[in-house]
């Protein structure tokens, strides 16, 4: 901004220099500020994404969420474990935040429940709760984190998802990209990247505080996945399926990040 | 006689004005997130003096029911906030401008004198270079706060992957408290900053846009501590 015109021109007076630099800098400032404001307006008023596996977010923001996911997926490691606590610190009254898919008025009998594992469309096998309980039991006492911002130290127990996969010789399916889980009524559903599902602290849980799950916590079997927000911890698992593309996900359809990893 | 005296580099002005809207968006989107579980309050001996935040606050700012939108904005602009901060810090380190900014041994004592002067309790302010002692402390603290926001933010955002950051911040829960407190700090800084800028006057404000101040050279040689001080009563 200090460049002067050709030397042949008359030397500017100090007043002229001040005025010139004032004008140039304030003009540049105004143009940039206007541009920034326009850019913000464009972003703020940008249309929502086309509804699909994800929905409800501004189109450019969804793009950013997906790109950001790629960055943080690189940092993911099975060696990064959620912090665990002594049993005495676990909440006695475990918070219930949602009943989508497991509403009390819905008819459901845990005694006749069986987990359906869809190896591929049309190839389904069923697993009973007793069969799952025969597998090694893993306990975890950790800080459950809700996307809303609250957290609570809770005590869960069940089968490691990775143990479950190994026991039923699903190693080939574990090479796929995603796991999908749905409630029996298909009203609530989550999609989880395979790395997070196979994390050593991810459980198919059937106990809370050493007791069988009550209905409002997703009896008889729910997902406990400490590397995700609560929204991914599906209650009352009806079916488990596998795919290489993102399975549908309840909250990702409501504008939330699909990954929602911690 | 009037003269132009260079004050703020283009890099400093750029980072300052880029940061302003970005931080505003971060605070706003952070509010959209915080709203979903607004549990903080000032409570002493069982009496709640202030709740963050009262209903009128949310209603005025039209904040409710936009958690997912807040997160989407927050996790985009966090990149810009961090990048701008990194550029600024690298710039001050490489250019050597940090020497004007970092508090010196006597800055904390001097800052008190500056405060007394600003409050019109003391007549003279301590001599200074580009920034006075109070400014050195404030402008260094705000950078440390920025770093603090990034660290506590990451600790909340990925508490498992960045378990060591969560540990460093005293756990997930406390990291969230710190992240919130730092935001209140920015708002407090902003209020004091704007008042100071208004009091300091046009010459000072212009220098953050145009980079220079106008000084009267015949008073003192420009190399001395002539009028860069907003507190001198010189008319421009």
Boltz contact constraints between the chains, C-beta under 6 A:
constraints:
  - contact:
      token1: [A, 14]
      token2: [B, 2]
      max_distance: 6.0
  - contact:
      token1: [A, 21]
      token2: [B, 210]
      max_distance: 6.0
  - contact:
      token1: [A, 22]
      token2: [B, 210]
      max_distance: 6.0
  - contact:
      token1: [A, 25]
      token2: [B, 209]
      max_distance: 6.0
  - contact:
      token1: [A, 25]
      token2: [B, 210]
      max_distance: 6.0
  - contact:
      token1: [A, 29]
      token2: [B, 209]
      max_distance: 6.0
  - contact:
      token1: [A, 36]
      token2: [B, 21]
      max_distance: 6.0
  - contact:
      token1: [A, 57]
      token2: [B, 72]
      max_distance: 6.0
  - contact:
      token1: [A, 61]
      token2: [B, 72]
      max_distance: 6.0
  - contact:
      token1: [A, 64]
      token2: [B, 76]
      max_distance: 6.0
  - contact:
      token1: [A, 65]
      token2: [B, 72]
      max_distance: 6.0
  - contact:
      token1: [A, 68]
      token2: [B, 75]
      max_distance: 6.0
  - contact:
      token1: [A, 75]
      token2: [B, 161]
      max_distance: 6.0
  - contact:
      token1: [A, 80]
      token2: [B, 160]
      max_distance: 6.0
  - contact:
      token1: [A, 80]
      token2: [B, 161]
      max_distance: 6.0
  - contact:
      token1: [A, 82]
      token2: [B, 160]
      max_distance: 6.0
  - contact:
      token1: [A, 143]
      token2: [B, 172]
      max_distance: 6.0
  - contact:
      token1: [A, 148]
      token2: [B, 36]
      max_distance: 6.0
  - contact:
      token1: [A, 148]
      token2: [B, 37]
      max_distance: 6.0
  - contact:
      token1: [A, 149]
      token2: [B, 36]
      max_distance: 6.0
  - contact:
      token1: [A, 149]
      token2: [B, 37]
      max_distance: 6.0
  - contact:
      token1: [A, 150]
      token2: [B, 37]
      max_distance: 6.0
  - contact:
      token1: [A, 227]
      token2: [B, 160]
      max_distance: 6.0
  - contact:
      token1: [A, 255]
      token2: [B, 68]
      max_distance: 6.0
  - contact:
      token1: [A, 256]
      token2: [B, 68]
      max_distance: 6.0
  - contact:
      token1: [A, 262]
      token2: [B, 158]
      max_distance: 6.0
  - contact:
      token1: [A, 262]
      token2: [B, 159]
      max_distance: 6.0
  - contact:
      token1: [A, 262]
      token2: [B, 160]
      max_distance: 6.0
